[in-house]
Every structure is written in C-alpha cells, then in structure tokens.
C-alpha cells in the first residue's frame, strides 16, 4: 500500500476543483468508517462536481503517492468504502439520471444516484432496476456496481452485473475508458484473457452468487467477452465510475406474498429448491428470533405469521392479481410447509417485507441484547447445498460460542447473519472463527461473499477459496487497470489482514456518571455511541423512510446525519482525530443542527438515540463551567419575561442594546 502522506499540498488540489476538499478532523472522523467493523481515517474527503474534478483528484493522488477510494452512500459492510488517502464522495453532486429511454428500457446514470431515486424515475414508465438491496433508500448505484449488489429479487432479475450494459470510467492511470463488450478497450486485456482461460473457466462463474474476487468469467468468449460486466464487483480497485448505462425491467402487474412456516432454517432451505420451479421473484428466509426482535422494537407491529419457527417469504408475480394469487396458492400447496398464509392485503405484505428490510440493522443486537457485528454476514453456497451448510454453520457457531440472527436470500443460497464476535475483547478468537467459517463455505463450493464484496473483511481469506493461479489472474487484471496500485489498495489484491484496522479494540469504556444512566448499554457511553454500525438509514429520503434525520434532509451533508454525529462521538472515545474530547469544536459542529427530535430513537434499527447523546455531551461540557450567554438568554427566557412584565420600560431599553440583541 502506498505510504499515506501527511504533508499534502491540498490547497493546490482545491484550486483545481469546482467541488470541495475537506480535511478537517470532524470530516475525517465522519468518513473513517462505513457500515463495517473497520476504522481507517482518510487524509481528506473530496466532493467532486464534474468529471474534471475526478480526473484532477486522481492525478493529484498519483502524483503524491496517496491512495484514492470512491464512496457512495457509505453502506458497505465489508470495509470497501474507506481508505487512508483521499475519499471521493460521489453521493453529493454525482447523483443524476442523465437519460431514461422507456423504449429501449435503458438509463444512463451518475454513480452517486440513490437507488430509490432511480426507481422512482423509472416507475413513471412502468420500469425498475432489477437488483434491490435492503439499503435501497440510501445506497447508490455506483456502490452497487462496486460490490455487485443483488437483493431479494435477484432471483428473478439477476445481480447488478446482469443489469449493466456499459460503464464510462477513469482507470488508475487517469485514462477515460468506455467499457462494454470490447476486450480491445484496454491494452493487454485480450492477451490476458487468452493466457488465463483455464483458471478462469475452472475457478469462476460456478453459481450466481459467487461474488468473491473478480468476476473474470464475463471475459470469456462463451460469456460474451464483456468488460463492463467483469468490472462490476471490483470494489473500486480498478477504476472510478463516471457514468453507468443500465438495463431496466418491467414492473410486474401484480405480486402476491405467500409466507411458509417451517420448523427450522435448514429444513426451509432444503425445501426452497422445489419452490424455484414456480419462478418466484423472491424467496427470503428468516427465523423466529429475528421476528421477536422486530416485535420488541416496534411494540408488536408485526402481522400474524403461519405456524413455525422459520419462514420463507415467497413473492409470486404475474399479469394480474388473480393470476398472482393463484400462483401463490399453488406455491403453498406444493411447499411441504407446516403452515401457509397467502397475504392478499398490500399494506400487510409491506409490513412483513419491512421485517426483512430492517434485518441488517435489527440484527445488530443478539436476542440477549449484546452487540452483533458484520464480518461473516454474506456467505453464499449453491442453493442445493444450503440446508447442509446451515446445519454445519450452526454447529460451528456453537463451537466458537457466538450467536446471532440469521436471514437471507434462500432462493440464491445467500445467508446474512451478524454475530456477537469478540472483536473488542479477543481479536484472535474473531480471526479464528472467520477462518473456520471460510473453510466451511469453501467445503460446500460456496463464496465468501454473495453480494457485499470482500473488502477488508474477507480479502485475506480468498486463498481458502481460490487456487493460486486464480489469485494471480486477479492481480494481473488489477494491474492492467491500475498499475500504480492507487485505487483502493489493500482490498482483493495484496489484502490487509481481516483483523487489521478494527474499530472496537481501541474503544475504552466511558462510565455514565451523574447524567444519563445508559442502562440499556450497561452504563457505558462508549457502548451507546458504538450502537451506530453505519447502516445509514438516517440518510434515507423521507419518501422512502420516516422522519430520520431532518437535518440531513435539509443539508445532504454527512455531518448532519445521525451516523455522521455518531462517528464523531466514537472518535472522541476511541480515536485520535477529535483531541479536545466533549468540548472539541468538531463535536459542537456535529451536534449543532441536531433538533433533538427523537426520530432516531424510534426509527434507527440499531437503537441510536442522538438526542440523549447530545444532552449528555452538553452536560459533560458545561457541568463545571459557564455556558455561552445565548444559552442563558433562551434557557431563562421565562424568568426574563416575568421580569419584563414587571418593568417593561427597562426591558425595552435593555433590548435595544447591541450586546443583548446579539444574544438572540
């Protein structure tokens, strides 16, 4: 990895850009993490406005020998949206739908477009983008391309790579290239493919959710020799996306949810294959413990489910409601489930799907209330092996003494789970479990990642899944696009260790004193602020979520999101960027626009309560020192009004003084 420079002449970069460059401690704290277990403070964050800004930033990074990492919504759970050099945030200005042609069912978009915004634009024409990860209210299309995102309906419409037609990128040399079915787009690429036909054919493309590593199978002549599709899933290590041409699919005329109850997850997985013969648009699995967490989080707002301790949510789509209802009934009839429920009411079906959508955040706590973490949240195996894999995985978690809530895309063999891994107390135990889990998934012919990417969480494990010649092909492919290793180094090729740069081991306990008790966090303020795992629901638009976070909705600045504030408070506790603790300017700037509206307290799936944290910070800051005059002017306003009522002339005279006017 190139050495991180601390003496960068950022003023020169600022002078070249139409966008902004921010290297303040607060900004670096906000971008030091994504939704993963990792903390890597950047040197600066760049908000490009134009293609020239991206090119100039890449040129600057190459000239000064610093890494560069592209970032969208920052929802990566694998640590592939953080880096030690320059972060390019595409979500602020690169967020447009440039073209949308209903006839060809294609759109041209900027990489920072939020998926939900794209879906709204396409829905006006009866179309949608096929992949639909649960973070669609805040994830960006560029990020989806980076890790080859899928979502529940990939069973019907494929992965992101299946829905990308062309990409306009800058490679690591700063050269603009338009990728499609054109091996001649990059010098040496055709020869590279010819030299690596055997390892690519033998090691890659065995099943749809084989997302780990590079998807070089798309370069094969029998697969269409498509460079754009091979670029999908490279996690920012081969180029920076400027525009993406994507395919759209028709929205089904009608869809019906059928819920199937089973005694356990493995049994449900073993019966999934027979359901796929009905071509459902989604087959999702989740267990009773996750539903119990949802019920406790929402105060019981979960519709009735059929009898069982595990459920499959199967979506049947057709040309009319009658047809989708009939298909759902047929699926239930042939399911061998303990119990079946066809959900005819759309609102009720939406409430049930929300259980699955909120899983990533709600699964951040075990049933016992302990923190649960990503790291092994995304493994996939061929669907026919899923039942056996789940039984052995359950035994593995018992052996290692870890627990978590499991759910996932059972129709595709992809399993999501967050576990109470001993990251803070015993990093070596964390490492041991991750390696044993990787060996288990390799035993079943699976993939370390099914859609989230490898990032910092799994790249070191790739030798357990791939032969040396496949790993050499990965390195050769990156070398063609990025010979200087400036793009997201430490990911996929020449990886960082899975236990390097972990966020929690350096977080000391901060005991609650005379302020709030933080009883739900064992009286530890550090545990409380580390509830934020970066899910990013606070960045969702109000059309896609609830009311969190109103200040972010107004400014679209990470600083004013609940997540951004949590990152700054985490840095107060465990970092080196915010040095003046609770009284630091960075903390004041971060909390300034927090309305203490409590929306996060009820809507954040991780249970972050920023209003309480803000009150605690203000208490700790001012408990032994006077507050600013404006605090007394407003906080004692009832007293001032009572005094003004008794002496109105004096009050009017004082109100006209410049000093008092400035207090307001």
Secondary structure, DSSP 8 states (H G I E B T S, - for coil): -----S---HHHHHHH-SSEEE--HHHHHHTS--SSSB----SEEEE--SHHHHHHHHHHHHHHT--EEEESSS--SSS-S--SSEEEE-TTT---EEEEETTTTEEEE-TT-BHHHHHHHHHTTTEE-S-B-TTTTT-BHHHHHHHT--BTTHHHH--GGGGEEEEEEEETTS-EEEESS-GGGSTTHHHHHHHTHHHHHHHS-SSTT--SS--GGGGSGGGT--HHHHHTT-TTSSEEEEEEEEE-EE--SEEEEEEEEESSHHHHHHTHHHHGGG--SEEEEEEHHHHHHHHHHHTS------SSSEEEEEEEEESSHHHHHHHHHHHHHTS--SEEEEE--HHHHHHHHHHHHTHHHHTTB-TTS-B-B-SSS--B--GGGHHHHHHHHHHHHHHHT--EEEEEETTTTEEEEEE---TTT-HHHHHHHHHHHHHHHHHTT-BS-SSS--HHHHGGGGGGTS-HHHHHHHHHHHHHH-TT--BSTTSSSS---TTTTBSGGG----B--SS---GGGTTBHHHHHTT-----GGGS-TTTSSSTTHHHHHH--GGGSHHHHHHHHHHHHH-SS--SGGG-HHHHHHHTT-----HHHHH-TT---HHHHHHHHHHHHHTTS---HHHHHHHTHHHHHHHHHH-HHHHHHHHTSHHHHHH-
